[in-house]
Amino acid sequence: MAKRNHSSRNPTVWRAITLTASVALCVYGGASLTQGLAVPVKAEVAQKGLERQFEQRLALQATATQRHPAALVRPQPSRPQTGPAPKASASPGKAPMLVRLGVARLGISEIVRSGEATHERLAGGPIMIKRGDAANPVTIVSAHRDTHFLFVRDLQQDDVVTMQSADGTIDRYRVIGFETVRWNRFRYPLDPARPLLALATCYPFGSTEYGGPWRRVAWAERIG
């Protein structure tokens, strides 16, 4: 296993992810083998629908920016004096954020949703359980190991991971390391030198045990 090597201003300061997020990392938790076998079909169908929604939002944004070019400029929030940001969650009555995650080397394209990471929602695609911001630029995405995040098994150091927002902007991350950790021992840095992306899923890959204690996490650092 590659050693965790995060670039951080204060590498000794880490925060345990909250209980809800820890449960989210426990993909397939509590599911039976029969339920697990049904997930790939549902996952494919759900992703096709999410891809259509994402493309529609891209088209709407493109139309809006043609009419109002100033909309292309994304405002930069000021950094507050308080601690790390809370987990991303869907606001009542508001559609969840959609992001396209890609890894060109592996031919990967997945639509990620924000909001609560229930077993039902994870079956449809990756969930952004924590969105990085100015206060704590660490984004954490979780998904099933046998469907949407099977590719995490094949990621290599220096692979480039892209995160495209529905406004067309693309953030690029470079994989800097991996770790295998128990679900209740997962930590993330409070004050990294650069924004980080964590892709987390159950481990080991190909196991028939669902809801086991181990998680595989790929860490990537933003490069543009």
N, C-alpha and C positions, 0 to 999 in steps of 0.2 A: 504494500500500500504506500502510495506517495505521501510524503510528509506534508502536513498543512503548512502553507507558507504565505501568510497574508501580509501585504504591505500596510502597516498601521502606524499611526503616530504614537499610540500607546498600546502596544500589543498585550499588555497584562490586563487590560480592562475589557472584559467580555460580559455579555448578558445572556442568561438562559432564556430560550424562547418560551413564550407563555404556554400554559396548559393547552389552550385551544390549538395553537400552532403545532405543539408536540403531537396532539392527536391527529392533526392533518398530515404530519409526516408518517404516521402509522397507516399508510395506504394499504388497502385490503383488510384493515383491522376489523376483526369480528366477522369477516365474510367466510362463507363456506366454500369448499372447492367447486361446488356446482355453480355458485354465484360467480366465482372467479372466471370460470370458463365462458360465461355469457358476456363478460366485460368487453373483449375485443370487438365483437360485432357492434355493440352499442357505442363503443368509443369511435369507431369509424364513421358511423352515421352521424353522431353528434358533431364530430369535427367538420364534416361537410357543411352542416348547417351553420356552424360558427364561422367557417371560412366565407360563406356567402354574406353573413352579417358584417364581417370585417371589411370585405370588399365594398359593400354598400356604404359603410361609414367612410372609407377612403374616398369613394366617389363624391359623397356629399361634402367632405372637407375640401376636396379639390375644387368643386364648384363654388364653395363659399370663399376660398382664397382667391379665386379669379375675380370675384366681385369685390372682395375686401382684402387686398394684398397684405395689409398690416396684420392680418390673422396668422400669417406665416411666422411671425415673431412670437416665440413662446416666452412668457414672462419668467424671470428668475426670482424665486422666493428668497427673502432675506433669511439668514440663519438665526433662529431664536436662541435664547439663552437656556432653554430647558433641555431635558434629556431626550432620549431616542424617541422616534415617532411610534405610534401604536400600529397594530396590524392593519393591513388594508381590509376594508369591509364595504359591502354594498350598502348604499344609503337607501332607505325606504322610498320606493317610487322612482328610483333612478337606475337606469340600465347599468350593469357592471362594465367596467373598463375591459376592452379587448386589446390584446397585444399579440403580434405574430413573432414567435420565437423561431429562429432558424440556425442551422449549422450546415453551411454549404458543403463541407467536405463529406458529410454523411447523407446529404440530400434530405435534411430534416426541415419540416415546416409544420409548426403546431400553433394553434390559437390558444392563448392563455387568457383566462378570465380572472377578474378580481372577485373578492367576496368570501363567503364562508366555505371552508373546505370540507363539506360533508362527503360521505361515501358516494352518495348519489351524484353529486356534482363532479367529483373526481373521476367517476366513470365516464363522463363526457369530455374530459380534457384536463390539462394542467390548471392549477389554481395558484394565483399569486397571493400567498398568505401574509406576506409583508411587502409593502411597497416602499422603496427607499425614497428619501427626500433630503432636504438641506440639513435637517437635524440629525439624521442617521441614514447615510446613503447606502444601505444594505437592502437589497431586494431578494426575497426568498420565494421560490416557486416549487411546488410539490406536485407529483403525479404518480400514477400507477407504474410499477416497474415492468410489467408484462405488456404494456401497450404504449402509451405516450412517452414514457421515459425509459423505454428499453434501450434507447440510443446512448443513455448515460454510461452504459457498460462499455461502449466503444469510443467514448470521448478520450482524447489524448491531450497532454499538456501542450499549450500554445494553439489549440483549436480556437477558432473565432466563433463566438455565439452572438447573434444579432437579436435585438428586441425592437421591433417596429411598432410604433404607436399608430392609432387610427388617424392621426393628423399628418402621417407620412414621415415623421421624424424617425431616425434609426440610431439606436445606441449600440455600439460594438464593444464586446467584452472578449478578453483573452483568458483561456483556462490556465490557472496558475497552480492548481493542486487538487487533491482528492482526500477524502477521509471516510473511514467507516466508523460509525459511532452508534452507541445505544440511543434509542429514541429519547430517553430522559436525560441524556448527557450532551445534547446538541447545544452549541453556543455560537454566538456571532459577535463580531467586534463592535464596540460602541462608536469608535472614532477612527475609521480607516482612512488612510492617506488618499485613497481613490475609491470611488463607488464600487461596491462588490455585488456580484450576483451568485446566489447559491441555488443549485438544482438538486433537490433532495427526493429520494425514493427508497422503497424497501430493498433489503439486501438479505441473502444473496439472490442474484438473478437466476431465474429458472427453477427456483425452489418451489415445492408444493406446499410449503408452510406459509400461510397468510397471517399477517399480523404479528410476525416475529419481532424480536427486540432490536434488530440491527437496521441501520439506515446508511445508504451510500450517498455522499454529498460531493458534487463537483463545484469547486469555487472558481469564479472568473472575475477578472478585474477590468473595469471599463478603460477602453483605449481611445474612444472617440464617439 
